[in-house]
Every structure is written in C-alpha cells, then in structure tokens.
C-alpha cells in the first residue's frame, strides 16, 4: 500500500463510522510532537504486512485535525526515527498532505523481507524491542517469536542435534535397512567403501556426542526411529473430526468430536496411521465407468498425504517448538493442517509452488526422508517425500484433478496453516448471513438485500452495523448495483472457498488494477478479508464472516 494508493479521505470516513483505526492504519494526534510509541508501530508494521501511519488527526475528537499541528517537525522526526532508531532502518515514504484544509503527515511503512526480520527498536535490543501488528495495536514479540523470525536470516540446525541417551537400539530395523538400501542404490559411487555406520553419520542420521559416542540425531529418530516420542513426547500428530464447520459445533447427539486420536511413531508411520484414520472418516462416492467401479473420496489422498508430510518435515523442532504437535482437523467442509513454526527463511506463501524454490527448515531431515520408505503393512509405498520442492505442486494438481478449490495457506510467525476445502463447500460459511433486524452477536456486521424496487428497481447490497446505544441496525455501507465492488461481493458470496484475484479477473472480465483497487476498497470497509500474503499469487479473498 503506497501513499498514492492510500485514499486518506475514504479511510477517515470509515474510521469515523467505526470509531477507531484499523490493523493496517495507525492514526495519532501527535499534538505534542512525535509520539513515543511510534517506534513500536514502525517495528510492528515492518514485521507484519506493512501499513500506513497518519499523524495530525485526533481519534478522540472524531478524527478531526489537530489545531496548531507542526507537520514539518513531526515529519522530520518520523523520518529520523525510521533511519536512526530502528534496526534495520525502516524505508518509509513520509509526506505532508492536506486533509480538510489542514496539514497531516502520511507515512507508508513497507513490510521487511523475511531475511531482514525482525525490525526492532535499537534502544531496547532485539528480544525486547520487536513488535507485531494485532488488530489496531502493537504487541511485543515473545523471545520464541523473535527466534523464529531470525530463522529467516540463517537456517536452523535443530534436526542435527544429538539425542542424549538414545542409541542404535532406538532405530526401527525395517526402516533403517530400507533407507540404507535406497541410498546405496541411488548413489553407489558416493557411498562405495563406506560402512553402514559411516553412511549414517555422513547423512546426519547419527552423530557423535561430546564424548565421541555415536548416537541418533533428532532427524534420524523422527524419520527412522521406533518410538521417537520417548525423547520428544509432543513431536507427534493429532487427528480430530469436528461435526460442523467450527470447533463450537456439536453433533445431534451432543458430541464435540466424531473421532479424536493422537498418532505417534516415526514420520512414515504417523503419515500412514493418519491416512488410515482419514479413510475411516471421509465419504466415498462411486462411479461406474465401463466394467469398472471407480471410488472417489471427498479429499484426494495425495493432497492430504503431501500436506501432512510437509507439516511433519518442515515443522519447528527447536526446544520450544517441540512442545507443540502437528494438528490435523477435519471439519464438515474442509481439512486443516496446523504445524508449529511459520515458513522458514526466504519462503513466503506467495512463493509456494514456485518452480525451483525450496527452503526447508530442517535440511537434514528433508534429505533423510527423501530415501525413507513407508513401513510395511500400510497402503503407502515409495519414499516419504520427493525433496525436490514439488510437494505443493502435487497438492494443487490433485485438488485440481478432483475439481476442488486451491489450497489456502496462511503463514504466522509461530505456525503454518493449510486448509483443503472439499468440492462445493464453503459457500454458506462465506455468505453475509444476517438478515435485516436479526442481531449479529457481539456487534458484528451483516449484509442484506433490500426489496425489489429500491434504488430504482435494482438490487442494492446494504451492510449494516448493530448499535447498542440505539438498539437497532444502522446502514454503514451501500454497494451500488453494477459496480465492481458489488460484483466481487456477489461472486464471493457464491464461491465454494476463498479465491484469488486472478479468478476474480477471469470471472468478471476486469483488469488486475481494477480488481486490486476494488478489493482494497472492500477491505478498507471490512467487507472482504485477505488470507495469505499481502501481495502476490498466494493471496486469496473471502467475505468477512
């Protein structure tokens, strides 16, 4: 969002209606000069998705101009703070503009690239002065979050750590023999003359501790161990089936979970056990083609298996991260996979699936899993992962073949989420669901279609907000029929899942610039929300629920 892309007049109109600023825009009076908390906001915007700072308007006075506001002094102070008091320096664009006859300072703060995060206040040091933007405020990052951001600068090596107390007896003989056999077959020249023990040490399956004793590494145990949870109890997988589309839903019998279990063992066994549990809970449709019957499950197994394998391979195995498990939750309309630790290094959501781009958090584990066979007795065959950066391609391709929506990926500092929506799901969840006169609990927003005949006989979309003061709904937005914004809302209302701007461009026949401007206006009105990165092909959009 650049200064020239930011419509100050429209935004302040929205802020006055809402009575507050928003997540991507911070408005401050700065009547006594540059606020002391401004450094925290600069850090927060830099570490999140960027944002805009507006100085010279008083929120408590209804976002009116501050009398006697010293715009030049504040602008100079802000520019100096960006360059001298932040590390790394914030490359903000600072300008003085006129608003309702008075000068205000508008600064656009870009998001830092992953390899430069975190941005922090110099005087407080990195672990005490790094912030992130949450709703309309700034929250200080925890030491754990700062450490995860630092992984964007240098790859972690937690997977290579020696597991104290472990021994060769902790390996699964079947998996270990299959791994060694595959490595020797794939690279006969490289491992010629090496003993099995030397091969395992060369591939970081084992390593020597401080006393020179050869022991399994974390990567070795997670891929080839019999029961790695003996040493890492939470390095496991949970699988839960929810009866509805949210965790608050219960079944007709009053059950919160239709199935719930914790899956343990090495990574190939956990994946296979998860697939067994999935097959037990998904519906399967059958179609007869010629002399054959073809069964099609609700979710393509390739997509689920690859998503879970990626989660277990790329999850955070730092000492703090080991306290959390990978969670697979099956709802009525989707499957969500949540893994500890966000994307690592230069990888971003919009680069997922980009040809040749792969930044594994756990490089040793990824290399081991490439030659790790699935355990016997399960349906899975071959190696656990390809390790060629093709996992996301396979997920997308299998979903596309099954006529299902694209996967939705959301990256947080401390976690990574992926949602797989089944065909035809999500239309109801994504709708404006509140009728006229029906209260949206908690002061939420809803949308209504006014009766035929309004606005010259055309259908008008009106968005309302409940007021506790008056005890009734008040219209805060009206989308005129025939506008791009109204067309987008209509399309999203019927879409089975969040969609990309490219899909909107193709569906509505509009240019990229037109769709982008309309989406920004709808997001500023809190009618549409973006999932994924702030820009790029990985971003998808849905109606605010």
Beta strands, then each sheet from edge to edge (+ up, - down):
strand 1: 25-28
strand 2: 51-55
strand 3: 57-58
strand 4: 64-65
strand 5: 86-87
strand 6: 93-99
strand 7: 102-109
strand 8: 120-121
strand 9: 131-134
strand 10: 137-140
strand 11: 206-208
strand 12: 214-216
strand 13: 237-242
strand 14: 257-263
strand 15: 284-289
strand 16: 292-297
strand 17: 326-330
strand 18: 334-340
strand 19: 408-411
strand 20: 415-421
strand 21: 445-449
strand 22: 461-467
strand 23: 472-479
strand 24: 528-531
strand 25: 540-543
sheet 1: 1+ 2+ 7- 6+
sheet 2: 3+ 4-
sheet 3: 5+ 8-
sheet 4: 9+ 10-
sheet 5: 11+ 12-
sheet 6: 14+ 13- 17- 18+ 20- 19+
sheet 7: 15+ 16-
sheet 8: 21+ 22- 23+
sheet 9: 24+ 25-
end
